Amino acid sequence: MNASTKQRSLIRRIAKGIVGLVSVGLLGVSALLTSLWLERRSEIRLPKPTGEFAVGRTLYDWVDDQTSDPLAPAGTKRELLVWVWYPAAPSYQKTAEYVPDATRQAVEHDRDPLLSLLAKDP
């Protein structure tokens, strides 16, 4: 074999390797997207509450007007969203959603459209 033939053979092997890697990559991405799509379509069922003790929940949105948040856009005040779970009176029988409606609506409003294709509905 001369040098020209060896060079062509090497170029073909490299091209075949690149085509193989691209094919495997595309197959992997399509498998990932398919599995995410199937998982998004499945229903989430949280377990029913058990136990003898009633639990209450309240939600606070605390804003510190004196301090700017260094990790947020300029001028944004420091804010902390707090969920408090506490023992409730045993006679209290009203149940609530796992995620309050106001919180769910805020998350849905701010969600990236691409993310909504891949993530479950809260």
Secondary structure, DSSP 4 states (H G I P E B T S, - for coil): --HHHHHHHHHHHHHHHHHHHHHHHHHHHHHHHHHHHHHHHSPP-PPPP-SS--EEEEEEEEEEEEEE-TTSSTTPEEEEEEEEEEE--TT------SS-HHHHHHHHHH--HHHHHHSPP-
